[in-house]
Amino acid sequence: MSIRVKTCLVTLFFLATTAAIGAAQDKPDAPTPKADPPASANKSTSDPDAVLQNGPQRDENTKRILGIIPNFQSKDDIPENRNPMSPREKYILALHETVDISAHFGNAFQAVLQQADNGQPHFGQGWGAYASRFGALEADQATWAFFTFGFLPHVLHDDPRYWRKRYGSPWSRIKYAASRTVITYTDDRRNTFNVPEVAGQLLQQSISTAYYPPVDRTAGAVFNNWGVNLAYNSAYNVLKEFYPDFLRIVFHRHAAKQDLPVPAPEAKN
């Protein structure tokens, strides 16, 4: 398993645990009197569209996770976001995933890890070998983004975005997020097999045989890396699903501390 997968899984465990603790602490200590809801509130709050009556909803996703990891394709599944993407918007998304500065930093850091671990050993060692590793990762990034977010979603009329479920039990959301690696929406909001992700990853791995040392990119290595990347994508989807919850819990607690009443000074006799 790659360093990226381990890091993502550890971060996921931390966020899921924090969300569960926060949800438990937010429960009231005692039941409050039950009031009859107004007619407009009869719809369950577990329904993503229930709050439409109170005005437009705000998308909670940040453009980067932890301020570093690109998160341009994540959207809350709310009516305000459901317009289909145009072909131009899909290619722009692919471009953002390719040229964003955080992606370059990530590739540079991963090349350092590969150099230290002697990954793809036939590149060798030294600055020239490091440049080769970094260049190969940059090419991986570009081809993966082109097929996964641009070309295949364009020709197949699929939606390349990740849609947050937002509601339900943590386990149901984890299963939903992981399943988005193999299931996606079409442009007209029908579930379909996620060809852009599954085939896009395989195409990227196949093309990489042209610029990696041949001995390091056998057919077996291509399929092994393909499987690892799909597993990484499932874990990354779970991270994207819960990250806004994590931010909301942190800021809620911070605000609560600021809202504590300040004791009045004691009166002097």
PyMOL commands that set and color helices and strands:
alter all, ss='L'
color gray80, all
select helices_A, chain A and resi 3-25+39-41+50-54+79-81+87-99+101-117+121-123+127-156+170-179+195-210+214-216+219-258
alter helices_A, ss='H'
color red, helices_A
select strands_A, chain A and resi 64-65+69-70+74-76+162-164+183-185+191-193
alter strands_A, ss='S'
color yellow, strands_A
deselect
rebuild
show_as cartoon
